[in-house]
Amino acid sequence: MSEYLELRDDERAAFYAHHDTLGWFPIPGSEGVFEVTNQIYVSHNERGFRDEEHLIKDTQRMMVIGDSFVWGFNVEQSDRFTERLDSLLPGWANYNLGVSGYGTDQEYLILQRHIQFYQPDVVLLVYCIDNDKLDTTTNFRYRGYYKSYFGKNEFGDLELKGVPVPKGYRYHFNANKGLYSSYLVRLISKRYYELRYPDVKLEKDPTPELLKKMNALSEKNGSRFIVGLQKRDILLENFLQSERIEFLILENEEVFPFAGNHWTPKGHRIVAQRIQDYLE
């Protein structure tokens, strides 16, 4: 219980704002220093992504979507695999659209919103085995943030639900630390949200259907859809093979053990090399 009532300065508090559909999204132009185990500089472009300004180049283009592994948790922007690919794949423009904390459902919404702008030759989704299934089966994450989710409608099809997304109590904690300095006030606020906006727990994980939809949307736009698996998962690999969805394994041992097992700079170099080898 106490961890849900802490005044936490996570990346969502530092650089993101509430979003009615996605739950949270980086503030365009936001920048600053962020520290987990390493102190890093974070800067978001005018489209809201942690990257240089996205200018559409007349070359082969790759749109990379994912969570904190793509966003670059605990590493400098220059150390991420997308920046490493700039030198490994000189004939490509690589656009990083990672948002920390996102699940496959939110990444599908990002793909829907931005694929027309980027018109990519390749859409690379980095799937996080550690927590993406949890992300897609609930409307409540990271001790106080709400998100939308995909449930089944009356016809048995996936339908976006939980919109507009309620503004979670974590935003109020972070914006009014003086008011919420009292543990009791934070507890009362949390109880209010639990009653007003109950947690949703889906019985069935929508990930397989979401991946099929992402693949179909990419193909419709003339893009090649590839899933990069952060770790091996035999069941998911078998599913991707059965659906003829391309995938590659990005797992490596170069991680920060005390920062959510995110890739170190060396880990990002390994990932970049595997992506280059796969594409070539």
C-alpha positions in Angstrom: 0.0 0.0 0.0 2.7 2.5 1.0 4.4 2.4 -2.5 1.1 3.6 -4.0 1.1 6.6 -1.8 4.7 7.7 -2.3 5.5 11.1 -3.9 7.4 9.7 -6.8 9.4 11.6 -9.5 9.2 9.1 -12.3 9.5 9.9 -16.0 5.8 10.4 -16.3 5.8 13.0 -13.6 8.9 14.7 -15.0 8.2 14.9 -18.7 4.7 13.6 -19.5 1.2 14.9 -19.3 -2.2 13.3 -19.0 -3.7 12.2 -22.3 -7.4 11.5 -22.8 -6.9 8.5 -25.0 -3.3 7.2 -24.4 -3.3 7.8 -20.6 0.0 9.7 -20.7 2.2 11.1 -23.4 5.4 13.2 -23.4 5.0 17.0 -23.4 6.4 18.2 -26.7 9.6 20.2 -26.1 10.0 19.0 -22.6 13.5 18.5 -21.4 15.6 18.0 -18.3 17.8 15.7 -16.2 16.4 12.4 -15.0 18.1 10.0 -12.7 17.5 6.3 -11.8 20.9 4.7 -11.3 22.4 7.0 -14.0 21.8 10.7 -14.5 20.7 11.2 -18.1 19.5 14.2 -20.2 16.0 13.9 -21.7 14.7 16.0 -24.5 11.4 15.4 -26.5 10.9 16.8 -30.0 7.9 18.8 -31.2 5.9 15.6 -31.9 6.5 14.5 -28.3 9.1 11.8 -28.9 12.6 11.5 -27.3 14.5 12.1 -30.5 15.8 14.8 -32.9 13.1 16.6 -34.9 11.4 14.1 -37.2 11.9 15.3 -40.7 10.7 12.9 -43.4 13.6 12.0 -45.6 13.6 10.7 -49.1 15.2 7.4 -48.1 14.3 4.1 -46.5 12.5 4.8 -43.3 12.0 2.7 -40.1 9.4 3.6 -37.5 10.4 2.1 -34.1 7.7 1.9 -31.4 7.8 0.4 -27.9 8.1 1.2 -24.3 11.0 2.3 -22.0 13.4 -0.1 -23.9 12.9 2.1 -27.0 12.6 5.4 -25.1 16.0 4.7 -23.6 15.5 4.2 -19.8 18.7 5.0 -17.9 20.8 5.7 -21.0 21.6 8.8 -22.9 19.8 9.3 -26.2 23.1 8.9 -28.2 23.5 5.4 -26.6 20.2 4.0 -27.8 20.0 1.3 -30.5 18.1 3.6 -32.8 20.9 6.1 -32.8 23.4 3.2 -33.3 21.5 2.2 -36.3 22.1 5.6 -37.9 25.7 4.6 -38.6 25.0 0.8 -39.1 22.3 1.5 -41.7 23.4 4.7 -43.4 20.8 4.4 -46.1 18.0 4.5 -43.5 16.2 7.2 -41.5 15.3 5.7 -38.1 12.5 7.4 -36.1 12.2 6.6 -32.4 8.6 6.7 -31.2 9.1 4.9 -27.9 7.1 6.1 -24.8 8.1 4.8 -21.4 5.5 2.6 -19.7 3.5 1.9 -22.8 1.9 -1.5 -23.6 1.1 -3.0 -27.0 -2.4 -1.5 -26.9 -1.0 2.1 -26.5 1.6 1.3 -29.2 -1.1 0.2 -31.6 -2.8 3.6 -31.0 0.6 5.3 -31.7 0.9 3.3 -35.0 -2.6 4.3 -36.0 -1.9 8.0 -35.3 1.5 8.3 -37.0 2.0 5.7 -39.7 0.5 8.1 -42.4 3.0 10.8 -41.4 6.1 8.6 -41.5 5.1 6.3 -44.3 7.8 3.8 -43.1 9.3 1.0 -45.1 9.6 -0.9 -41.8 7.6 -0.8 -38.6 9.6 -2.3 -35.8 7.7 -3.0 -32.6 9.9 -3.9 -29.5 7.8 -6.2 -27.4 8.7 -6.3 -23.7 8.1 -9.9 -22.4 8.5 -8.7 -18.8 5.3 -6.6 -18.6 3.5 -6.0 -21.9 0.9 -8.6 -21.1 0.2 -6.9 -17.8 0.0 -3.6 -19.6 -2.6 -4.8 -22.1 -4.9 -6.5 -19.5 -5.6 -3.5 -17.2 -6.6 0.1 -17.2 -4.3 1.0 -14.2 -0.5 1.0 -14.2 2.5 2.4 -12.3 0.9 3.1 -9.0 -1.6 5.8 -10.0 -1.9 6.2 -13.8 -4.9 5.2 -15.8 -4.9 4.2 -19.5 -7.3 3.0 -22.1 -7.6 -0.7 -23.0 -9.0 -2.9 -25.7 -12.0 -5.1 -24.7 -14.5 -7.1 -26.7 -17.7 -5.5 -28.0 -21.0 -7.2 -28.5 -19.8 -8.7 -31.8 -16.7 -10.2 -30.3 -14.3 -7.6 -31.9 -11.7 -5.6 -30.1 -12.9 -2.1 -29.1 -11.1 0.7 -27.4 -12.6 1.2 -24.0 -12.0 3.5 -20.9 -11.9 6.7 -22.9 -11.7 9.5 -22.0 -9.1 8.2 -19.6 -9.5 9.6 -16.1 -6.7 11.7 -14.7 -5.1 9.5 -12.1 -4.3 10.6 -8.5 -0.6 10.4 -9.2 -0.8 13.6 -11.3 -2.5 15.4 -8.3 0.2 14.1 -6.0 3.0 15.4 -8.2 1.4 18.8 -9.1 0.4 19.6 -5.5 3.1 18.1 -3.3 2.4 20.6 -0.5 -1.3 19.7 -0.4 -0.5 16.0 -0.5 2.3 16.1 1.9 0.0 14.3 4.4 -0.1 10.6 4.1 -3.8 10.7 5.2 -4.7 13.1 2.4 -3.1 10.8 -0.1 -4.8 7.8 1.3 -8.3 9.5 1.1 -7.5 10.6 -2.5 -6.5 7.1 -3.4 -9.7 5.6 -1.9 -11.8 8.1 -3.8 -10.3 7.0 -7.1 -10.7 3.3 -6.3 -14.4 3.9 -5.9 -14.9 6.3 -8.8 -12.7 4.5 -11.3 -12.4 0.8 -10.5 -9.5 -1.2 -11.9 -10.2 -3.3 -15.0 -8.6 -6.7 -15.2 -9.2 -8.5 -18.6 -9.5 -12.2 -18.4 -8.1 -12.7 -21.9 -4.9 -11.0 -23.1 -5.7 -9.0 -26.4 -2.0 -9.0 -27.5 -2.4 -11.7 -30.2 -5.2 -9.8 -31.9 -3.4 -6.5 -31.4 -0.3 -7.8 -33.1 -2.4 -9.1 -36.0 -4.0 -5.7 -36.3 -0.6 -3.9 -36.3 0.6 -6.3 -39.0 -2.5 -5.7 -41.1 -2.3 -1.9 -40.7 1.4 -1.9 -41.6 0.8 -4.0 -44.7 -2.1 -1.8 -45.7 0.3 1.2 -45.7 3.0 -0.7 -47.6 5.1 -1.3 -44.6 6.9 -4.4 -43.4 6.0 -5.2 -39.8 8.6 -6.8 -37.5 8.4 -7.7 -33.8 11.6 -7.5 -31.8 11.3 -9.6 -28.7 13.1 -8.2 -25.6 13.3 -11.8 -24.3 12.5 -15.2 -25.7 8.9 -16.5 -25.3 8.1 -19.8 -27.0 4.4 -19.4 -27.0 4.5 -15.9 -28.5 7.2 -17.0 -31.0 4.9 -19.9 -32.1 2.0 -17.5 -32.5 4.1 -15.1 -34.7 5.3 -18.0 -36.8 1.7 -19.3 -37.3 0.6 -15.8 -38.4 3.7 -15.4 -40.6 4.6 -12.2 -38.6 8.3 -11.5 -38.8 10.2 -11.4 -35.5 13.7 -11.4 -34.1 15.2 -12.0 -30.7 16.8 -9.0 -29.0 17.6 -10.6 -25.7 21.0 -10.1 -24.2 22.7 -10.0 -20.8 23.9 -6.4 -20.9 21.2 -4.9 -18.6 21.0 -2.7 -15.6 19.8 -5.2 -12.9 18.7 -2.4 -10.5 16.9 -0.4 -13.2 14.3 -2.8 -14.4 16.8 -4.9 -16.4 16.8 -2.3 -19.1 19.6 -2.4 -21.6 22.9 -0.8 -20.9 24.7 1.2 -23.7 26.4 -2.1 -24.6 23.1 -3.8 -24.6 21.8 -1.2 -27.1 24.8 -1.8 -29.3 24.0 -5.5 -29.4 20.4 -4.8 -30.2 21.4 -2.4 -33.0 23.7 -5.0 -34.5 21.0 -7.7 -34.4 18.5 -5.4 -36.2 21.1 -4.5 -38.8 21.9 -8.2 -39.4 18.3 -9.1 -39.7 17.5 -6.3 -42.2 20.5 -7.1 -44.3 
